[in-house]
Amino acid sequence: MADRAYAEIRDRLVMLDIKPGEPINEDRLGSELGMGRTPIREALKRLARDRMVIAYPRRGTFATDVHIADLAHISEVRRTLEPLAAASAAERATDADRADLAELRSRLEEDQAEDNTALLRADVSVHRAIYRCVYNPFLQDTLVTYDDLATRIWCVFIPRLSGVTGHVEEHIPLLTAIIERDADKAAELALEHVAGFERAIKALI
């Protein structure tokens, strides 16, 4: 239950359903998720380690603020890890994994959604699918954490951003490279994807 609480609350924080700086109401979350305080509190402890929430003595727990100054630090980590993940996925993905990635690629090719929230959810789903193919739980957890932090920045700036559809569509050739076991190409495309994200945000500052 703590794992489910963690995933549910994390998703709300990433997509800004829980706004930066907003207090976390444990009782309300427990009611909405149909569970007691213990799994909620365990989830919040994990999210604090992920820098998604922060607890203050005698004040409570709050969603962390999104600071644009963090972009450079987050991007520095992702420029190293995302190409590694893409190359590793290309080398390690099973036949079943490749079939799942091909299905995901087909959905991206067919989906003409213009809603930015839906596009960002699609972006997150692609990253998660690639990370699962790495078969390294330590690396996967780290990748998810930094992708979550980057997506929160996307969500803050989304009203001012253009070209989100193109950013998500960049995953189509990336998925193709992974499916075709082209590790070098996958790494190259992943690096460009991360760099493009950083450039798009910096252009608005």
ZADO-1210 file (C-alpha; in nm, 4 decimals, padded with zeros to 6 digits):
<atoms>
<atom x="00.0000" y="00.0000" z="00.0000" code="MET" pos="1"/>
<atom x="00.2912" y="00.2324" z="00.0680" code="ALA" pos="2"/>
<atom x="00.4179" y="00.1682" z="-00.2858" code="ASP" pos="3"/>
<atom x="00.0757" y="00.2511" z="-00.4299" code="ARG" pos="4"/>
<atom x="00.0516" y="00.5639" z="-00.2151" code="ALA" pos="5"/>
<atom x="00.3985" y="00.6673" z="-00.3301" code="TYR" pos="6"/>
<atom x="00.3115" y="00.6251" z="-00.6987" code="ALA" pos="7"/>
<atom x="-00.0211" y="00.8071" z="-00.6661" code="GLU" pos="8"/>
<atom x="00.1121" y="01.1025" z="-00.4665" code="ILE" pos="9"/>
<atom x="00.4245" y="01.1275" z="-00.6831" code="ARG" pos="10"/>
<atom x="00.2072" y="01.1542" z="-00.9948" code="ASP" pos="11"/>
<atom x="00.0044" y="01.4353" z="-00.8393" code="ARG" pos="12"/>
<atom x="00.3210" y="01.6206" z="-00.7444" code="LEU" pos="13"/>
<atom x="00.4842" y="01.5737" z="-01.0851" code="VAL" pos="14"/>
<atom x="00.1809" y="01.6928" z="-01.2804" code="MET" pos="15"/>
<atom x="00.1247" y="01.9781" z="-01.0293" code="LEU" pos="16"/>
<atom x="-00.2150" y="01.8497" z="-00.9190" code="ASP" pos="17"/>
<atom x="-00.0505" y="01.9233" z="-00.5853" code="ILE" pos="18"/>
<atom x="00.0960" y="02.2686" z="-00.6431" code="LYS" pos="19"/>
<atom x="00.4514" y="02.3677" z="-00.5458" code="PRO" pos="20"/>
<atom x="00.4498" y="02.4968" z="-00.1899" code="GLY" pos="21"/>
<atom x="00.1074" y="02.3476" z="-00.1157" code="GLU" pos="22"/>
<atom x="00.0625" y="02.1757" z="00.2223" code="PRO" pos="23"/>
<atom x="00.0143" y="01.7991" z="00.2163" code="ILE" pos="24"/>
<atom x="-00.3029" y="01.6908" z="00.3935" code="ASN" pos="25"/>
<atom x="-00.2396" y="01.3331" z="00.5052" code="GLU" pos="26"/>
<atom x="-00.5981" y="01.2684" z="00.6129" code="ASP" pos="27"/>
<atom x="-00.7404" y="01.3884" z="00.2824" code="ARG" pos="28"/>
<atom x="-00.4906" y="01.1828" z="00.0823" code="LEU" pos="29"/>
<atom x="-00.5696" y="00.8774" z="00.2912" code="GLY" pos="30"/>
<atom x="-00.9409" y="00.9251" z="00.2294" code="SER" pos="31"/>
<atom x="-00.8933" y="00.9762" z="-00.1452" code="GLU" pos="32"/>
<atom x="-00.6632" y="00.6754" z="-00.1787" code="LEU" pos="33"/>
<atom x="-00.8613" y="00.4543" z="00.0555" code="GLY" pos="34"/>
<atom x="-00.5834" y="00.3834" z="00.3036" code="MET" pos="35"/>
<atom x="-00.4664" y="00.4758" z="00.6515" code="GLY" pos="36"/>
<atom x="-00.1984" y="00.7170" z="00.7646" code="ARG" pos="37"/>
<atom x="00.0893" y="00.4686" z="00.7814" code="THR" pos="38"/>
<atom x="00.1300" y="00.4048" z="00.4055" code="PRO" pos="39"/>
<atom x="00.0763" y="00.7766" z="00.3365" code="ILE" pos="40"/>
<atom x="00.3527" y="00.8689" z="00.5781" code="ARG" pos="41"/>
<atom x="00.5866" y="00.6039" z="00.4384" code="GLU" pos="42"/>
<atom x="00.5221" y="00.7404" z="00.0889" code="ALA" pos="43"/>
<atom x="00.5921" y="01.0964" z="00.2013" code="LEU" pos="44"/>
<atom x="00.9236" y="00.9894" z="00.3542" code="LYS" pos="45"/>
<atom x="01.0286" y="00.8466" z="00.0173" code="ARG" pos="46"/>
<atom x="00.9094" y="01.1570" z="-00.1636" code="LEU" pos="47"/>
<atom x="01.1152" y="01.3729" z="00.0733" code="ALA" pos="48"/>
<atom x="01.4242" y="01.1764" z="-00.0320" code="ARG" pos="49"/>
<atom x="01.3236" y="01.2439" z="-00.3930" code="ASP" pos="50"/>
<atom x="01.3087" y="01.6195" z="-00.3161" code="ARG" pos="51"/>
<atom x="00.9402" y="01.6262" z="-00.4040" code="MET" pos="52"/>
<atom x="00.8156" y="01.7181" z="-00.0557" code="VAL" pos="53"/>
<atom x="00.9727" y="01.8755" z="00.2506" code="ILE" pos="54"/>
<atom x="00.8719" y="01.8367" z="00.6154" code="ALA" pos="55"/>
<atom x="00.9027" y="02.1167" z="00.8695" code="TYR" pos="56"/>
<atom x="00.8823" y="02.0476" z="01.2449" code="PRO" pos="57"/>
<atom x="00.5499" y="02.1639" z="01.3915" code="ARG" pos="58"/>
<atom x="00.4407" y="02.3008" z="01.0527" code="ARG" pos="59"/>
<atom x="00.3763" y="01.9918" z="00.8460" code="GLY" pos="60"/>
<atom x="00.4756" y="01.8592" z="00.5048" code="THR" pos="61"/>
<atom x="00.4672" y="02.0657" z="00.1864" code="PHE" pos="62"/>
<atom x="00.5267" y="02.0108" z="-00.1831" code="ALA" pos="63"/>
<atom x="00.8680" y="02.1502" z="-00.2681" code="THR" pos="64"/>
<atom x="00.8892" y="02.4671" z="-00.4710" code="ASP" pos="65"/>
<atom x="01.0086" y="02.4506" z="-00.8302" code="VAL" pos="66"/>
<atom x="01.3224" y="02.6601" z="-00.8728" code="HIS" pos="67"/>
<atom x="01.4418" y="02.7348" z="-01.2245" code="ILE" pos="68"/>
<atom x="01.7951" y="02.7519" z="-01.0824" code="ALA" pos="69"/>
<atom x="01.7710" y="02.3740" z="-01.0361" code="ASP" pos="70"/>
<atom x="01.7348" y="02.3220" z="-01.4118" code="LEU" pos="71"/>
<atom x="02.1105" y="02.3256" z="-01.4787" code="ALA" pos="72"/>
<atom x="02.1788" y="02.0734" z="-01.2006" code="HIS" pos="73"/>
<atom x="01.8991" y="01.8406" z="-01.3097" code="ILE" pos="74"/>
<atom x="02.0044" y="01.8635" z="-01.6749" code="SER" pos="75"/>
<atom x="02.3671" y="01.7927" z="-01.5865" code="GLU" pos="76"/>
<atom x="02.2651" y="01.4602" z="-01.4341" code="VAL" pos="77"/>
<atom x="02.0190" y="01.3751" z="-01.7114" code="ARG" pos="78"/>
<atom x="02.2711" y="01.4505" z="-01.9897" code="ARG" pos="79"/>
<atom x="02.4819" y="01.1689" z="-01.8462" code="THR" pos="80"/>
<atom x="02.2145" y="00.9200" z="-01.7421" code="LEU" pos="81"/>
<atom x="01.9541" y="00.9431" z="-02.0209" code="GLU" pos="82"/>
<atom x="02.1967" y="00.8401" z="-02.3000" code="PRO" pos="83"/>
<atom x="02.3238" y="00.5591" z="-02.0761" code="LEU" pos="84"/>
<atom x="01.9668" y="00.4414" z="-02.0186" code="ALA" pos="85"/>
<atom x="01.8764" y="00.4530" z="-02.3876" code="ALA" pos="86"/>
<atom x="02.1893" y="00.2614" z="-02.4897" code="ALA" pos="87"/>
<atom x="02.1388" y="00.0054" z="-02.2136" code="SER" pos="88"/>
<atom x="01.7743" y="-00.0413" z="-02.3135" code="ALA" pos="89"/>
<atom x="01.8797" y="-00.1008" z="-02.6747" code="ALA" pos="90"/>
<atom x="02.1204" y="-00.3700" z="-02.5584" code="GLU" pos="91"/>
<atom x="01.9137" y="-00.5349" z="-02.2837" code="ARG" pos="92"/>
<atom x="01.5477" y="-00.5112" z="-02.3856" code="ALA" pos="93"/>
<atom x="01.3828" y="-00.8493" z="-02.4314" code="THR" pos="94"/>
<atom x="01.1720" y="-00.9397" z="-02.7316" code="ASP" pos="95"/>
<atom x="00.8634" y="-00.8760" z="-02.5177" code="ALA" pos="96"/>
<atom x="01.0016" y="-00.5349" z="-02.4197" code="ASP" pos="97"/>
<atom x="01.0614" y="-00.4459" z="-02.7840" code="ARG" pos="98"/>
<atom x="00.7065" y="-00.5456" z="-02.8714" code="ALA" pos="99"/>
<atom x="00.5772" y="-00.3182" z="-02.5926" code="ASP" pos="100"/>
<atom x="00.7976" y="-00.0319" z="-02.7140" code="LEU" pos="101"/>
<atom x="00.6730" y="-00.0832" z="-03.0702" code="ALA" pos="102"/>
<atom x="00.3133" y="-00.0617" z="-02.9468" code="GLU" pos="103"/>
<atom x="00.3956" y="00.2564" z="-02.7555" code="LEU" pos="104"/>
<atom x="00.5598" y="00.4008" z="-03.0669" code="ARG" pos="105"/>
<atom x="00.2472" y="00.3236" z="-03.2702" code="SER" pos="106"/>
<atom x="00.0315" y="00.5091" z="-03.0174" code="ARG" pos="107"/>
<atom x="00.2598" y="00.8116" z="-03.0375" code="LEU" pos="108"/>
<atom x="00.2423" y="00.8066" z="-03.4181" code="GLU" pos="109"/>
<atom x="-00.1367" y="00.7883" z="-03.4156" code="GLU" pos="110"/>
<atom x="-00.2107" y="01.0240" z="-03.1267" code="ASP" pos="111"/>
<atom x="-00.2795" y="01.3786" z="-03.2410" code="GLN" pos="112"/>
<atom x="-00.3544" y="01.5119" z="-02.8927" code="ALA" pos="113"/>
<atom x="-00.2918" y="01.8811" z="-02.8517" code="GLU" pos="114"/>
<atom x="-00.3618" y="01.8957" z="-02.4801" code="ASP" pos="115"/>
<atom x="-00.0314" y="01.9718" z="-02.3119" code="ASN" pos="116"/>
<atom x="-00.1093" y="01.7714" z="-02.0008" code="THR" pos="117"/>
<atom x="-00.1841" y="01.4623" z="-02.2098" code="ALA" pos="118"/>
<atom x="00.1367" y="01.5184" z="-02.4049" code="LEU" pos="119"/>
<atom x="00.3413" y="01.5414" z="-02.0870" code="LEU" pos="120"/>
<atom x="00.1853" y="01.2219" z="-01.9562" code="ARG" pos="121"/>
<atom x="00.2817" y="01.0553" z="-02.2835" code="ALA" pos="122"/>
<atom x="00.6357" y="01.1867" z="-02.2418" code="ASP" pos="123"/>
<atom x="00.6548" y="01.0412" z="-01.8910" code="VAL" pos="124"/>
<atom x="00.5160" y="00.7050" z="-02.0072" code="SER" pos="125"/>
<atom x="00.7866" y="00.6746" z="-02.2744" code="VAL" pos="126"/>
<atom x="01.0645" y="00.7497" z="-02.0290" code="HIS" pos="127"/>
<atom x="00.9277" y="00.4966" z="-01.7797" code="ARG" pos="128"/>
<atom x="00.9045" y="00.2304" z="-02.0521" code="ALA" pos="129"/>
<atom x="01.2667" y="00.2875" z="-02.1517" code="ILE" pos="130"/>
<atom x="01.3869" y="00.2826" z="-01.7916" code="TYR" pos="131"/>
<atom x="01.2184" y="-00.0536" z="-01.7322" code="ARG" pos="132"/>
<atom x="01.4291" y="-00.1990" z="-02.0135" code="CYS" pos="133"/>
<atom x="01.7544" y="-00.1020" z="-01.8416" code="VAL" pos="134"/>
<atom x="01.7198" y="-00.3856" z="-01.5875" code="TYR" pos="135"/>
<atom x="01.9142" y="-00.1983" z="-01.3232" code="ASN" pos="136"/>
<atom x="01.6871" y="-00.1033" z="-01.0309" code="PRO" pos="137"/>
<atom x="01.9331" y="00.1473" z="-00.8870" code="PHE" pos="138"/>
<atom x="01.9740" y="00.3290" z="-01.2165" code="LEU" pos="139"/>
<atom x="01.6002" y="00.3075" z="-01.2854" code="GLN" pos="140"/>
<atom x="01.5096" y="00.4709" z="-00.9530" code="ASP" pos="141"/>
<atom x="01.7580" y="00.7519" z="-01.0164" code="THR" pos="142"/>
<atom x="01.6311" y="00.8071" z="-01.3707" code="LEU" pos="143"/>
<atom x="01.2703" y="00.8249" z="-01.2547" code="VAL" pos="144"/>
<atom x="01.3565" y="01.0744" z="-00.9814" code="THR" pos="145"/>
<atom x="01.5315" y="01.3168" z="-01.2145" code="TYR" pos="146"/>
<atom x="01.2727" y="01.2787" z="-01.4878" code="ASP" pos="147"/>
<atom x="01.0047" y="01.3620" z="-01.2303" code="ASP" pos="148"/>
<atom x="01.1915" y="01.6766" z="-01.1270" code="LEU" pos="149"/>
<atom x="01.2349" y="01.7802" z="-01.4907" code="ALA" pos="150"/>
<atom x="00.8672" y="01.7189" z="-01.5657" code="THR" pos="151"/>
<atom x="00.7648" y="01.9443" z="-01.2766" code="ARG" pos="152"/>
<atom x="00.9618" y="02.2241" z="-01.4429" code="ILE" pos="153"/>
<atom x="00.7851" y="02.1472" z="-01.7731" code="TRP" pos="154"/>
<atom x="00.4500" y="02.1741" z="-01.5971" code="CYS" pos="155"/>
<atom x="00.5343" y="02.5125" z="-01.4470" code="VAL" pos="156"/>
<atom x="00.6312" y="02.6569" z="-01.7850" code="PHE" pos="157"/>
<atom x="00.3798" y="02.4709" z="-02.0021" code="ILE" pos="158"/>
<atom x="00.1426" y="02.7690" z="-02.0433" code="PRO" pos="159"/>
<atom x="00.4269" y="02.9619" z="-02.2106" code="ARG" pos="160"/>
<atom x="00.5788" y="02.6769" z="-02.4096" code="LEU" pos="161"/>
<atom x="00.5232" y="02.5973" z="-02.7737" code="SER" pos="162"/>
<atom x="00.6308" y="02.2890" z="-02.9623" code="GLY" pos="163"/>
<atom x="00.5466" y="02.0406" z="-02.6879" code="VAL" pos="164"/>
<atom x="00.4050" y="01.8046" z="-02.9508" code="THR" pos="165"/>
<atom x="00.7382" y="01.8055" z="-03.1325" code="GLY" pos="166"/>
<atom x="00.9241" y="01.7385" z="-02.8102" code="HIS" pos="167"/>
<atom x="00.7140" y="01.4291" z="-02.7436" code="VAL" pos="168"/>
<atom x="00.7363" y="01.3138" z="-03.1061" code="GLU" pos="169"/>
<atom x="01.1156" y="01.3040" z="-03.0672" code="GLU" pos="170"/>
<atom x="01.0547" y="00.9779" z="-02.8849" code="HIS" pos="171"/>
<atom x="00.9488" y="00.8027" z="-03.2059" code="ILE" pos="172"/>
<atom x="01.3001" y="00.7753" z="-03.3579" code="PRO" pos="173"/>
<atom x="01.4402" y="00.7102" z="-03.0088" code="LEU" pos="174"/>
<atom x="01.2080" y="00.4144" z="-02.9599" code="LEU" pos="175"/>
<atom x="01.2950" y="00.2924" z="-03.3091" code="THR" pos="176"/>
<atom x="01.6660" y="00.2971" z="-03.2281" code="ALA" pos="177"/>
<atom x="01.6070" y="00.0980" z="-02.9104" code="ILE" pos="178"/>
<atom x="01.3825" y="-00.1529" z="-03.0859" code="ILE" pos="179"/>
<atom x="01.6454" y="-00.1982" z="-03.3592" code="GLU" pos="180"/>
<atom x="01.9225" y="-00.2457" z="-03.0983" code="ARG" pos="181"/>
<atom x="02.1137" y="00.0612" z="-03.2181" code="ASP" pos="182"/>
<atom x="02.2667" y="00.1650" z="-02.8870" code="ALA" pos="183"/>
<atom x="02.4813" y="00.4472" z="-03.0271" code="ASP" pos="184"/>
<atom x="02.1882" y="00.6087" z="-03.2074" code="LYS" pos="185"/>
<atom x="01.9644" y="00.5691" z="-02.9046" code="ALA" pos="186"/>
<atom x="02.2207" y="00.7423" z="-02.6824" code="ALA" pos="187"/>
<atom x="02.2628" y="01.0248" z="-02.9342" code="GLU" pos="188"/>
<atom x="01.8877" y="01.0857" z="-02.9596" code="LEU" pos="189"/>
<atom x="01.8389" y="01.0716" z="-02.5820" code="ALA" pos="190"/>
<atom x="02.1105" y="01.3315" z="-02.5299" code="LEU" pos="191"/>
<atom x="01.9542" y="01.5642" z="-02.7870" code="GLU" pos="192"/>
<atom x="01.6137" y="01.5199" z="-02.6248" code="HIS" pos="193"/>
<atom x="01.7463" y="01.6302" z="-02.2849" code="VAL" pos="194"/>
<atom x="01.9415" y="01.9197" z="-02.4371" code="ALA" pos="195"/>
<atom x="01.6330" y="02.0314" z="-02.6278" code="GLY" pos="196"/>
<atom x="01.4303" y="02.0391" z="-02.3090" code="PHE" pos="197"/>
<atom x="01.6906" y="02.2552" z="-02.1386" code="GLU" pos="198"/>
<atom x="01.7083" y="02.4940" z="-02.4354" code="ARG" pos="199"/>
<atom x="01.3300" y="02.5314" z="-02.4493" code="ALA" pos="200"/>
<atom x="01.3059" y="02.6268" z="-02.0836" code="ILE" pos="201"/>
<atom x="01.6063" y="02.8593" z="-02.0916" code="LYS" pos="202"/>
<atom x="01.4549" y="03.0431" z="-02.3878" code="ALA" pos="203"/>
<atom x="01.1686" y="03.1528" z="-02.1627" code="LEU" pos="204"/>
<atom x="01.3877" y="03.2892" z="-01.8826" code="ILE" pos="205"/>
</atoms>
